[in-house]
Amino acid sequence: MTKITIIGSQQSGKTTLAAKMGKKGNVSDFTMYDFAKGDKIMTIIDPTGYPDSVKPLIASLTLSDIAILCVPPTGLDAYAGECIVCLECMGYKHGLVLLTKSDTTYPQATDELKTKLQNITKGTALEHWEYMTVSTKTFEGMEELKEKIFTMGETIDEENKKKATLPTRVIIDQTFNVTGIGCVVLGVVMQGTVNAKDKMTAYPTSKPLEIRSIQMHDVDVRTAPSGARVGLALKGIQSKDIDRGHVLSLDEIISENLKIKCRLSPFSKGFNTGSVLHVFVGLQSSPMRVSSIEKKGNIVEKASAGDEYVLELTGMKEISYSQQDRFILTDLDEKQRFIGYGSL
C-alpha cells in the first residue's frame, strides 16, 4: 500500500489530478482518494485546507510516504515555494516534481521550466527527485505516473519492513462513534505492528485502551504492519477522549514545554526571545513562547535565518512525542510560515 500527498498552489491542478487518480473517500481539511490495481493499493491525499492553514499540509505529508509537488506551466508561486520549504523542514525523502497541464504548453517551455526548478531546488530535499509531465485533460502521463508511484511504493514497503520490530506507534487522523461498535479511529501505523487485542495507551491523554478489531481498506484483519492505513475499533475509551493527532503506543513523552536543537530555514525572517511560534509534531500542534535562545553556548536575543540554535519553548497545552520525532517550527503571521525544524 502506497500513500501519497499531492501538493502545490491552488492553480497547479493538484485537486483535479487527485480526483482523476482515485475514488473519493473521507473529506475534512484534506480529502482522500483510493485507487486499486490488482493487489496494489494507492491512497491519495489532497490537503484542500491549504493554503488557508498549514495544518492540513503538515498532516497530509505526515500520513504519506510520497510527496508530489505539482507545478503548472506558469511556474512557482509563493505557496508552491512554501511547500518546498515545508518539505525541506520535514526532511521529506520520497517525492516527484510533476509538471502539470502539459496540454497548455509546449516541450521547449516545459524543458526550460524543469531546468529552472532544478536550480531552485538544488541543495534541498527535492534535489534528486524525478520530474514527470501530465495532463488531466488528455491523460498524457497519467498511467506512467501511477506505475512510477507503485514502483516507488515497493522501495517504501521494504523500508517499512525494517520498522516492524520497533515499538508500535499509530497516529490518529479521524475519530467517530459507530453504533454497536463504539469508538473507531482512522490512522497510520508509523512503526511496529498493531494486533487485535493489543493493549495500548492514547497519548497525550494517557488513556488506556484495547484494540477490539482492525480493518484495512474495509477488510477485517488480525494484524496491520508498519505503513498500513487502518481503521481501529477501540475498547475502553470513548471518541470524546481521543482526537486527531493523538498517538496510540506503549510509551510517549508528554510535556507542555520543550528544549530542542533547531535549524532555521534560510527563508525565515528569524524571531526573538518572547516570540510565539506554532510547533508541530506529527499531527499535533501547540503555540509556544520562545523563553530562551542559545547559540554555541551563549544566550542571544534573536535567532537568524539559516543558523542553528538550542531553544527553550514554553507551551500552553500538553503534547506527546518520542525521542526520534522532528518538530516543525512555524510563524503563522508571516507570509512564508515555515521557519525551521528541530529535534530533542
C-alpha positions in Angstrom: 0.0 0.0 0.0 1.4 3.4 -1.0 0.2 6.7 0.5 0.9 9.9 -1.5 0.1 13.6 -0.9 -0.4 15.9 -3.9 0.7 19.5 -3.1 1.3 22.8 -4.8 -0.6 26.1 -5.4 -4.3 26.3 -5.9 -3.7 26.9 -9.6 -1.4 23.9 -10.0 -4.1 21.4 -10.9 -3.4 19.3 -7.9 -7.1 18.8 -6.8 -8.1 17.9 -10.4 -5.2 15.4 -10.5 -6.2 13.8 -7.2 -9.8 13.4 -8.3 -8.7 11.8 -11.6 -6.4 9.3 -9.8 -8.8 7.6 -7.4 -12.2 7.2 -5.9 -13.2 10.0 -3.4 -13.3 8.9 0.3 -13.0 10.8 3.6 -13.3 14.6 3.5 -12.1 17.0 6.1 -9.5 19.7 5.7 -7.8 17.2 3.5 -9.5 14.9 1.0 -8.6 11.2 0.4 -8.9 9.2 -2.7 -8.3 5.4 -3.2 -7.1 3.6 -6.3 -6.5 -0.2 -6.6 -4.9 -2.2 -9.4 -4.8 -5.9 -8.6 -3.3 -6.3 -5.2 -1.7 -2.8 -5.3 -3.5 0.0 -3.4 -2.8 3.7 -3.5 -4.2 6.3 -1.2 -4.0 9.9 -2.5 -4.4 12.8 -0.1 -5.1 16.4 -1.2 -4.7 19.0 1.6 -7.6 21.1 0.5 -7.5 23.2 3.6 -4.1 24.6 2.5 -3.0 27.4 1.9 -5.6 28.9 4.4 -3.9 26.8 7.1 -0.6 24.9 7.2 -2.1 22.2 9.4 -3.6 20.1 6.6 -0.4 20.3 4.6 1.7 19.0 7.5 -0.9 16.4 8.4 -1.2 15.1 4.8 2.6 14.8 4.4 3.0 13.1 7.8 0.4 10.5 6.8 2.0 9.8 3.4 5.1 8.1 2.0 5.5 10.1 -1.2 5.0 13.8 -1.9 4.1 15.0 -5.4 4.8 18.7 -6.0 2.6 20.0 -8.8 3.9 22.9 -10.8 1.8 24.4 -13.7 3.4 26.0 -16.9 3.3 29.4 -15.2 5.9 28.2 -12.7 6.1 28.5 -8.9 4.1 31.0 -6.9 4.5 31.9 -3.2 2.5 28.9 -2.0 4.4 26.4 -4.1 7.6 27.9 -2.7 6.2 27.5 0.8 5.5 23.8 0.0 9.2 23.4 -0.9 10.3 25.0 2.4 7.9 22.7 4.2 9.3 19.6 2.5 12.8 20.7 3.4 11.9 21.3 7.1 10.3 17.9 7.2 13.3 16.3 5.6 11.0 14.6 3.1 12.7 11.6 1.5 10.5 10.3 -1.4 8.8 12.5 -4.0 8.2 13.6 -7.5 8.0 17.0 -9.2 5.0 16.9 -11.6 4.8 19.5 -14.4 1.0 19.7 -14.9 -1.3 21.0 -17.6 1.1 19.8 -20.4 -1.7 20.3 -22.9 -1.5 24.1 -22.4 2.2 24.5 -23.1 4.9 23.2 -25.5 8.0 21.0 -25.0 10.7 23.7 -25.0 8.9 25.7 -22.4 8.5 22.6 -20.2 12.2 21.9 -20.5 13.0 25.5 -19.5 10.7 25.2 -16.5 12.3 22.0 -15.4 15.8 23.5 -15.6 14.6 26.5 -13.6 13.1 24.3 -10.9 16.2 22.1 -10.7 18.2 25.2 -10.0 15.8 26.4 -7.4 15.7 23.1 -5.5 19.4 22.5 -5.6 20.6 21.6 -2.1 17.1 20.9 -0.8 15.2 17.6 -0.1 13.9 17.8 -3.7 17.3 18.0 -5.4 17.3 14.4 -6.7 13.5 14.0 -7.2 12.4 12.8 -10.7 10.4 15.1 -13.0 7.3 13.9 -14.9 4.8 15.6 -17.1 1.0 15.1 -17.1 -2.3 16.4 -18.4 -5.6 15.6 -16.7 -7.4 16.6 -19.9 -5.6 14.4 -22.5 -4.4 12.0 -19.8 -0.9 12.2 -21.1 1.5 10.7 -18.5 -1.3 9.6 -16.1 -0.7 5.8 -16.4 3.1 6.3 -16.3 2.6 8.4 -13.1 0.6 5.6 -11.4 3.2 3.0 -12.4 6.0 5.2 -11.1 4.2 5.6 -7.7 3.7 1.9 -7.4 7.4 1.3 -8.2 8.5 3.8 -5.5 6.0 2.1 -3.2 8.0 -1.2 -3.5 11.0 0.6 -2.0 8.9 2.1 0.7 7.5 -1.3 1.6 11.0 -2.6 2.2 11.7 0.4 4.4 8.6 -0.3 6.4 9.5 -3.9 6.9 12.6 -2.7 8.8 10.3 -0.8 11.2 8.3 -4.0 12.1 10.3 -4.7 15.3 10.2 -1.1 16.6 7.7 -0.2 19.4 4.2 0.2 17.8 3.0 3.8 17.1 -0.2 4.6 15.4 -1.0 8.3 14.5 -4.7 9.1 14.5 -6.3 11.4 12.0 -10.1 10.8 12.5 -12.3 9.6 15.3 -16.0 8.8 15.5 -18.6 6.5 17.1 -20.2 3.6 15.3 -23.5 2.2 16.6 -22.9 -1.3 18.1 -19.2 -1.0 18.0 -18.3 2.2 19.8 -15.1 4.3 19.3 -13.5 3.9 15.9 -10.4 5.7 14.8 -8.6 6.0 11.4 -4.9 6.4 11.2 -1.5 5.1 10.0 0.8 2.6 11.7 4.0 4.6 11.7 6.2 1.8 13.1 5.8 -1.6 14.6 2.8 -3.9 14.2 -0.7 -3.5 15.6 -2.7 -6.6 16.6 -6.3 -7.2 17.6 -6.5 -7.5 21.4 -3.3 -5.4 21.9 -3.4 -3.2 25.0 -2.1 0.3 24.3 -2.4 3.9 25.5 -3.7 7.0 23.8 -1.3 10.0 24.2 -1.1 12.7 25.3 -4.3 12.0 27.4 -2.7 8.7 28.8 -6.0 6.8 28.4 -5.6 3.0 28.4 -7.4 1.1 25.7 -7.6 -2.2 23.8 -7.6 -2.8 20.1 -11.0 -4.5 19.6 -10.7 -5.1 15.8 -8.7 -3.9 12.8 -9.7 -3.1 9.2 -7.5 -2.3 6.2 -9.5 -0.9 3.2 -12.8 -2.2 4.7 -11.4 -5.7 5.1 -11.2 -7.2 8.6 -7.6 -8.3 9.5 -6.0 -9.6 12.7 -2.8 -7.6 12.3 -1.6 -4.5 10.5 2.1 -3.8 9.6 4.2 -0.6 9.6 3.0 1.8 6.9 -0.6 0.5 6.8 -3.6 2.8 6.9 -6.0 1.3 9.4 -9.4 1.6 10.9 -9.3 0.5 14.6 -12.3 -0.2 16.8 -11.2 0.6 20.3 -12.4 -0.8 23.7 -12.2 1.0 27.0 -12.2 4.6 25.5 -14.8 7.0 24.1 -14.4 9.1 21.0 -14.5 12.3 23.1 -11.3 11.1 24.8 -9.3 10.8 21.6 -8.7 13.3 18.8 -6.7 13.9 15.6 -3.0 13.9 16.3 -3.2 11.5 19.3 -0.8 8.6 19.3 -1.5 5.0 20.2 1.6 3.4 21.7 3.0 1.9 24.8 5.1 4.9 25.9 5.4 8.5 24.8 7.0 11.6 26.3 4.4 14.1 27.4 5.1 17.8 28.2 3.9 21.4 27.7 7.4 22.7 27.3 10.3 21.8 25.0 14.1 22.2 24.8 15.2 21.4 21.2 18.1 21.8 18.9 16.9 23.6 15.8 18.0 24.8 12.4 16.2 27.8 10.9 15.3 27.9 7.2 17.4 30.3 5.0 14.0 31.8 4.0 12.9 32.6 7.6 12.9 36.1 9.0 14.1 34.8 12.3 12.5 35.5 15.7 13.3 37.0 19.1 13.0 35.8 22.7 9.4 36.2 23.6 8.1 35.4 20.1 5.2 33.0 19.9 5.7 30.1 17.4 3.4 27.3 16.5 5.2 24.0 16.9 4.1 20.8 15.1 5.0 17.3 15.9 3.2 14.5 14.0 -0.4 15.7 13.7 -0.3 17.7 17.0 0.5 21.4 17.3 0.8 23.9 20.1 1.5 27.6 20.4 4.8 28.1 22.3 6.6 31.1 23.5 10.4 31.3 23.0 11.8 31.7 26.5 15.5 31.2 25.6 17.7 31.2 22.5 21.2 29.7 22.8 23.8 29.8 20.1 27.1 27.9 20.6 26.7 28.0 24.3 25.8 31.7 24.5 22.4 33.2 25.2 21.2 35.5 22.5 18.1 37.6 21.9 17.5 36.8 18.2 17.5 33.7 16.1 18.5 34.4 12.5 17.8 32.6 9.2 20.0 29.6 8.4 21.6 29.2 11.8 21.5 26.5 14.5 20.2 27.1 18.0 19.1 25.5 21.2 15.6 26.8 22.0 13.6 26.6 25.2 9.9 26.8 24.5 7.1 27.3 26.9 3.8 25.7 25.7 0.2 26.2 26.5 -1.0 22.6 26.3 0.4 19.1 26.6 1.7 17.3 23.5 3.2 13.8 23.2 6.2 12.7 21.2 9.1 10.3 21.0 12.8 10.7 21.1 13.2 10.5 17.3 10.4 12.9 16.4 11.1 16.0 14.3 9.5 19.3 15.4 8.4 21.8 12.7 8.5 25.4 13.7 6.1 27.9 12.1 5.2 31.6 12.4 1.6 31.9 11.3 1.8 35.6 11.0 4.4 35.5 8.2 3.8 35.1 4.5 6.2 32.2 4.4 5.1 30.3 7.5 7.7 27.5 7.8 10.7 28.8 9.7 12.7 25.7 10.7 12.8 22.3 12.4 14.2 20.8 15.5 14.9 17.6 17.5 15.4 16.7 21.1 
